Amino acid sequence: MAGHSQFKNIMHRKGRQDAVRSKMFSKLSREITVAAKMGTPDPAMNPRLRLAIQNAKAVSLPKDNIQRAINKASGGDSENYEEVRYEGYGPGGVAVIVEALTDNRNRTASNVRAAFTKSGGALGETGSVGFMFARVGEIVYPADAGSADAVMEAAIMAGAEDVTSDESGHTILCAFEDIGDVSKGLEEALGEATSVKAIWKPATTAPVDEDKALSVLRLISTLDDDDDVQNVYANFEVSDEVMAKLSA
């Protein structure tokens, strides 16, 4: 089993749900503010803002919070956030990409470097592991959006490249530049998605044992807990037996 989305599900189940929810709301609000500030506060004219609002609604971020985040950008008194990407190696030689929105690059870099060092990994230069990943669009639907066959058919018609369906839902992947057209086609066929975003998909994976898997999980958890960090991607792979133990 590859990828770290399963690990994030485990982490969130075992974590403090209220704290996790609060962190998620904070990160989504920041993304909305940045999207509105970089473009226009009208989501109909701003694709990035439209996606940010859609993802916020999917996890029940209150409308007042969404509007406050937009107003913060329009008011001109918001922090000057910038997008920063960090790359490095975690436990077991696992490649890790960290995306952040920060108003203080020194603070964020220091925190990210400390997390890597504490886990036994090392922060590298930009590009040091990026070549191991591909930038793609990811569109997620709940399991009740349709059968695996129905979702597959809708995805093919919309121009998607890959579909994975299981009891937890449907994940559709497409070329990064096609994310707008594919998500629109899927929405017409299946309704609104749970999330639509660009991700870093591993091109190769690094197998890890149970001990290393736990260390990677701790690193991802530490990074996710940082207010400046928006997303974390890693290319580890674990056996079904280890995954079952971690899920217990």
Solvent accessible surface area in square Angstrom, and as a share of the most:
residue,aa,sasa,rsa
1,M,91,0.40
2,A,46,0.35
3,G,18,0.18
4,H,17,0.08
5,S,69,0.44
6,Q,57,0.26
7,F,0,0.00
8,K,49,0.21
9,N,80,0.41
10,I,3,0.01
11,M,28,0.13
12,H,54,0.24
13,R,145,0.53
14,K,128,0.54
15,G,31,0.29
16,R,178,0.65
17,Q,100,0.44
18,D,121,0.63
19,A,34,0.26
20,V,33,0.19
21,R,116,0.42
22,S,69,0.44
23,K,65,0.28
24,M,63,0.28
25,F,36,0.15
26,S,56,0.36
27,K,27,0.12
28,L,32,0.16
29,S,28,0.18
30,R,37,0.13
31,E,37,0.16
32,I,0,0.00
33,T,4,0.03
34,V,8,0.05
35,A,1,0.01
36,A,4,0.03
37,K,83,0.35
38,M,123,0.55
39,G,47,0.45
40,T,45,0.26
41,P,68,0.43
42,D,62,0.32
43,P,46,0.29
44,A,74,0.57
45,M,145,0.65
46,N,10,0.05
47,P,84,0.53
48,R,72,0.26
49,L,0,0.00
50,R,107,0.39
51,L,46,0.23
52,A,5,0.04
53,I,20,0.10
54,Q,26,0.12
55,N,23,0.12
56,A,0,0.00
57,K,110,0.47
58,A,41,0.32
59,V,46,0.26
60,S,70,0.45
61,L,6,0.03
62,P,64,0.40
63,K,162,0.69
64,D,101,0.53
65,N,42,0.21
66,I,11,0.06
67,Q,92,0.41
68,R,147,0.54
69,A,6,0.05
70,I,14,0.07
71,N,77,0.39
72,K,84,0.36
73,A,10,0.07
74,S,73,0.47
75,G,56,0.53
76,G,58,0.56
77,D,119,0.62
78,S,10,0.06
79,E,70,0.31
80,N,120,0.61
81,Y,42,0.16
82,E,72,0.32
83,E,96,0.43
84,V,16,0.09
85,R,83,0.30
86,Y,23,0.09
87,E,1,0.00
88,G,0,0.00
89,Y,82,0.31
90,G,5,0.05
91,P,8,0.05
92,G,40,0.39
93,G,45,0.43
94,V,0,0.00
95,A,0,0.00
96,V,0,0.00
97,I,0,0.00
98,V,0,0.00
99,E,29,0.13
100,A,4,0.03
101,L,5,0.02
102,T,0,0.00
103,D,64,0.33
104,N,63,0.32
105,R,125,0.45
106,N,128,0.66
107,R,96,0.35
108,T,0,0.00
109,A,22,0.17
110,S,61,0.40
111,N,65,0.33
112,V,1,0.00
113,R,125,0.46
114,A,60,0.46
115,A,9,0.07
116,F,0,0.00
117,T,92,0.53
118,K,178,0.76
119,S,29,0.19
120,G,67,0.64
121,G,17,0.16
122,A,61,0.47
123,L,41,0.20
124,G,35,0.34
125,E,140,0.63
126,T,94,0.55
127,G,42,0.40
128,S,36,0.23
129,V,0,0.00
130,G,13,0.13
131,F,148,0.62
132,M,38,0.17
133,F,15,0.06
134,A,47,0.36
135,R,82,0.30
136,V,18,0.10
137,G,0,0.00
138,E,30,0.13
139,I,1,0.00
140,V,38,0.22
141,Y,2,0.01
142,P,58,0.36
143,A,47,0.36
144,D,130,0.67
145,A,28,0.22
146,G,26,0.25
147,S,70,0.45
148,A,53,0.41
149,D,117,0.61
150,A,45,0.35
151,V,0,0.00
152,M,85,0.38
153,E,115,0.52
154,A,11,0.08
155,A,1,0.00
156,I,115,0.59
157,M,159,0.71
158,A,22,0.17
159,G,41,0.40
160,A,20,0.15
161,E,124,0.56
162,D,67,0.35
163,V,21,0.12
164,T,80,0.47
165,S,41,0.27
166,D,77,0.40
167,E,156,0.70
168,S,91,0.59
169,G,7,0.07
170,H,7,0.03
171,T,43,0.25
172,I,0,0.00
173,L,24,0.12
174,C,0,0.00
175,A,19,0.15
176,F,96,0.40
177,E,140,0.63
178,D,53,0.27
179,I,25,0.13
180,G,47,0.46
181,D,111,0.58
182,V,2,0.01
183,S,18,0.11
184,K,133,0.56
185,G,23,0.23
186,L,0,0.00
187,E,81,0.36
188,E,135,0.61
189,A,64,0.50
190,L,37,0.18
191,G,31,0.30
192,E,102,0.46
193,A,7,0.06
194,T,53,0.31
195,S,22,0.14
196,V,2,0.01
197,K,76,0.32
198,A,23,0.18
199,I,18,0.09
200,W,37,0.13
201,K,82,0.35
202,P,34,0.21
203,A,76,0.59
204,T,83,0.48
205,T,54,0.31
206,A,18,0.14
207,P,109,0.69
208,V,16,0.09
209,D,87,0.45
210,E,56,0.25
211,D,105,0.55
212,K,84,0.35
213,A,0,0.00
214,L,55,0.27
215,S,32,0.20
216,V,0,0.00
217,L,24,0.12
218,R,153,0.56
219,L,3,0.01
220,I,0,0.00
221,S,31,0.20
222,T,70,0.40
223,L,3,0.01
224,D,19,0.10
225,D,77,0.40
226,D,26,0.13
227,D,73,0.38
228,D,5,0.02
229,V,0,0.00
230,Q,31,0.14
231,N,43,0.22
232,V,2,0.01
233,Y,21,0.08
234,A,2,0.01
235,N,5,0.03
236,F,1,0.00
237,E,61,0.27
238,V,5,0.03
239,S,52,0.34
240,D,91,0.47
241,E,122,0.55
242,V,21,0.12
243,M,15,0.07
244,A,64,0.49
245,K,127,0.54
246,L,9,0.04
247,S,47,0.31
248,A,105,0.82
